[in-house]
Amino acid sequence: MKNKSSIGLRKAAAALLALIAGASGCQQPTQVAAKSATPVRVVDVALNSSSESLRYSASVLPLAQAALSFKSSGYVTEIKQVMGADGRRREIGAGDYVARGALLAQIRHQDLKNQLDQAAAAVAQAEAQHLQASQDYERAKALYSMHSLTKPEYDQSQARFDSSRGAVDQATASLRQSQLALADADLGAPFSGFILARNIELGNLASPGTVAFTIADTSAVKVSFGVPEYAVKQLRLGLEFNIHLQDDPKQYKGKVTSIAAGSDEKNRVFAVEVTVPNPKSYLKPGMIASLTLSGVEKAPAPSVPLAAVVADPSASGRYGVFVTSEVNGKWTAHLRAVTLGETHESDVAVEGVKPGEKIVVVGVADLKDGDLVQVLR
């Protein structure tokens, strides 16, 4: 019985010592091994120059276009007649071709002839009054020289002479204006081309400034578009372009005939005009043309290998690169958000880094922002 009690006490003492040992062991500080530097390879951010092809869409414009209107008011009494597709004569309209100098329309001549007659009568009256004033002035000069006329009377005679001469000039100018008005009663085509619009009918009262016809010269057409500053440097007068139209397999050729000296204030592009010969009028105003400017050198931009780009864990859909820096002989990698641009083979243009900065290109998968790195040579 005594032996059994001794064995039990020894077991209890052993358990208590184990518990104390365990408790004392839990109170000892845990030591965490320091993370070693991650081996990586780095490259310098470089400037990459690239070229691109710029495709433009533009409207086809006529070589010249004019809005024609009568200079004087009057009732429309005649509009040019042409033979219609049905074999009957009709008034000229949109789509009809006219030669330079062709009479397009007339306003009533009689009204303008009456004004011309009135102006001629006014000239005759002014000349008669001037003749009388001239004779009176000559007599006044003779009398004044013999001291038979007072100075005020002489001055009045000279004033009447000068006034009558001015009246003759004014009446003559009115006569010339009436002659021009009568000549302008016939509205002619300033150049050969197609009628784009007719806005008058027989019997209408035409007014100065109201457009009667719109005519366009399409013997050649212009294609106008705008290019950015870096692209305008590639252009020169005479440079040839290939012009394409929608749903037209034919290719047209044109040359640069105008380059704006300054950019547009709103969109900062330079206006360029390409002139395309159009002897058969295949190209019509309002059509949409396309052309391509190839080999345009873009401004150099910072570029990094695609392998250096990682997903930014702090922002979905954003990207970053690890930029390394050395302090007291230790290299650290910091994640920097970047904006991706165009790719060039195995490189990509980025915004957010500067040329010459060192970025991690091998070993990025194991890195976190602020990690120590070992730069491999």
HUPE-V569887 format. One record per run of one state. SS is the DSSP state (h for helix, s for strand, l for the rest). FROM is the first residue (numbers start at 0). TO is the last residue. If there is no record, write none. Layout:
ss: [SS;SS]
from: [FROM;FROM]
to: [TO;TO]
This chain:
ss: [l;h;l;s;l;s;l;s;l;s;l;s;l;s;l;s;l;s;l;h;l;h;l;s;l;s;l;s;l;s;l;h;l;s;l;s;l;s;l;s;l;s;h;l;s;l;s;l;s;l;s;l;s;l;h;l;s;l]
from: [0;1;26;37;44;45;48;50;69;73;79;80;83;88;91;96;98;102;107;108;145;150;183;185;188;192;198;204;206;210;227;228;232;239;245;247;259;269;277;287;297;300;305;308;309;311;318;327;329;344;346;351;357;362;363;366;371;375]
to: [0;25;36;43;44;47;49;68;72;78;79;82;87;90;95;97;101;106;107;144;149;182;184;187;191;197;203;205;209;226;227;231;238;244;246;258;268;276;286;296;299;304;307;308;310;317;326;328;343;345;350;356;361;362;365;370;374;376]
